[in-house]
C-alpha cells in the first residue's frame, strides 16, 4: 500500500504571521514566498481557503503556490517550481476553470512560473493522470464546415511565414520529427520523418500521390525529388500555398508537384498512394466518414494504400480548451477508436500497421521551444509580449503532454485488401532511403 501523500499546508505571509500568531512565531516563508508583491493587499481568510482547495487538487505535485502577499502552499516534497498568483481573480479562475484560467493568467502575466516550465507541467500532468474518471465521450466532437475550417487554418497557420521560419527547421516542417539518433539535429530528424513516411507508403517512380494538408510543402517536394513520384497536394492556408509553390518552382519541381487550394473534401482524381500528415486533427469526429469516402474514392482499387499521421489520445477526451480557444481553434486529438471505425473500416481499408511516435514529438517540441526562446525578442517585436508568453506555454504544455503520455502521435498505414505487394515484415520501414 503506498504511503499517503503529505497534506499541503498553507503558510501565511510573514507580515501576517507576525501580527496574528498567538505565540509570536515569525513563520519563515518557503523560497516561493519572496514572490509576493511589495505593497500588495493582504490575502483574506477566504483567499487562503481557496488556496487550500487549489492545493488539495494538486496535492503531492512538487510545486509551491504563492499568493500576491507571499502566502504560500507547499505541495509534495522538494518543490521544483514556484507558481506566483498575482491577484484574487487569478486565484478564483484557477479553481473554477483551471486550464483556461491558467493559460489566460500566464499569457497576461498574472501568473508566473519560477522554475522549469515544461518540467513543471509534465510533473503535474503525470500526477493528475488517472485521478478523475475518463470521459466516455469527448466534451465536443468537432466537425468543421468548409468555412469554419478555413477560418481555423487561417488563425493558426497564416500568422506569417517569417514567424514560423524563426523556429522550425530549414524545410519548415511543422509536424513530429523522427529521431533515428538521440543526437540528431532537428533538420536531420525531419528529413528522417519524411523518408519514414515514404518508405511506409512503398513509393515507386512514376506513381501518383495525393496529399491532404500539405503544410509548407516539404513532404510533397521530398516525395517528388527523392522517390520519383508526382504529387497533387491540397491546402487551404494561403501563406503556406504561396511558400510551397515558390519553393517548387525555385527547385525545378513545379511540373511534378501541384499545390491545390482546397481542403480534403475537394480532392479529385485517382492516386496510388494517399497521405495526410497533421491534418486529421482538424477534421473532427463527425467528418471522419466523409474523409474515408474521399480516401476510398481516390486510391487505386487494386494496389491503393495510404497513411494517416495525427496527434491522438488513448481514449476519447476533449482537446485542451485553452489551446483550442487561443492557439488551435477547432482542433481535436482523436483516439484510434474514433478514427478507424469511421474513416477506414466502412470502406474495407485494411490497417497494415500502427506506430506511436509519442516520444519523438516530445523531442521535436523541446527543440522548437529552444529555438522559439532564442528568437523571443524578435517574436515580441512581430506581435507582443503576451503572444510570446501564450506560445511559450503552448509549446511547453504540448511537450509536457507528449512526455507524460497525455497525448500520442499515431501513424496508421492502410491498404486495399487485395494489395498483394504488402511487405511481410517491418524491415522495409527502416531501410536506408533511395540515394
C-alpha positions, 0 to 999 in steps of 0.5 A: 500500500503506498504511503499517503501523500503529505497534506499541503499546508498553507503558510501565511505571509510573514507580515501576517504571521507576525501580527496574528500568531498567538505565540509570536512565531515569525513563520519563515516563508518557503523560497516561493514566498519572496514572490509576493508583491511589495505593497500588495493587499493582504490575502483574506481568510477566504483567499487562503481557503481557496488556496487550500482547495487549489492545493488539495487538487494538486496535492503531492505535485512538487510545486509551491503556490504563492499568493500576491502577499507571499502566502504560500502552499507547499505541495509534495516534497522538494518543490521544483517550481514556484507558481506566483498568483498575482491577484484574487481573480487569478486565484478564483479562475484557477479553481473554477476553470483551471486550464483556461484560467491558467493559460489566460493568467500566464499569457497576461502575466498574472501568473508566473512560473519560477522554475522549469516550465515544461518540467513543471507541467509534465510533473503535474500532468503525470500526477493528475493522470488517472485521478478523475474518471475518463470521459466516455465521450469527448466534451465536443466532437468537432466537425468543421464546415468548409468555412469554419475550417478555413477560418481555423487554418487561417488563425493558426497557420497564416500568422506569417511565414517569417514567424514560423521560419524563426523556429522550425527547421530549414524545410519548415516542417511543422509536424513530429520529427523522427529521431533515428539518433538521440543526437540528431539535429532537428533538420536531420530528424525531419528529413528522417520523418519524411523518408519514414513516411515514404518508405511506409507508403512503398513509393515507386517512380512514376506513381501518383500521390495525393496529399491532404494538408500539405503544410509548407510543402516539404513532404510533397517536394521530398516525395517528388525529388527523392522517390520519383513520384508526382504529387497533387497536394491540397491546402487551404492556408494561403501563406503556406500555398504561396511558400510551397509553390515558390519553393517548387518552382525555385527547385525545378519541381513545379511540373511534378508537384501541384499545390491545390487550394482546397481542403480534403473534401475537394480532392479529385482524381485517382492516386496510388498512394494517399497521405495526410500528415497533421491534418486529421486533427482538424477534421473532427469526429463527425467528418471522419466518414466523409474523409474515408469516402474521399480516401476510398474514392481516390486510391487505386482499387487494386494496389491503393494504400495510404497513411494517416499521421495525427496527434491522438489520445488513448481514449476519447477526451476533449482537446485542451480548451485553452489551446483550442480557444487561443492557439488551435481553434477547432482542433481535436486529438482523436483516439484510434477508436474514433478514427478507424471505425469511421474513416477506414473500416466502412470502406474495407481499408485494411490497417497494415500497421500502427506506430506511436511516435509519442516520444519523438514529438516530445523531442521535436517540441523541446527543440522548437521551444529552444529555438522559439526562446532564442528568437523571443525578442524578435517574436515580441517585436512581430506581435507582443509580449503576451503572444510570446508568453501564450506560445511559450506555454503552448509549446511547453504544455504540448511537450509536457503532454507528449512526455507524460503520455497525455497525448500520442502521435499515431501513424496508421498505414492502410491498404486495399485488401487485395494489395498483394505487394504488402511487405511481410515484415517491418524491415522495409520501414527502416531501410536506408532511403533511395540515394 
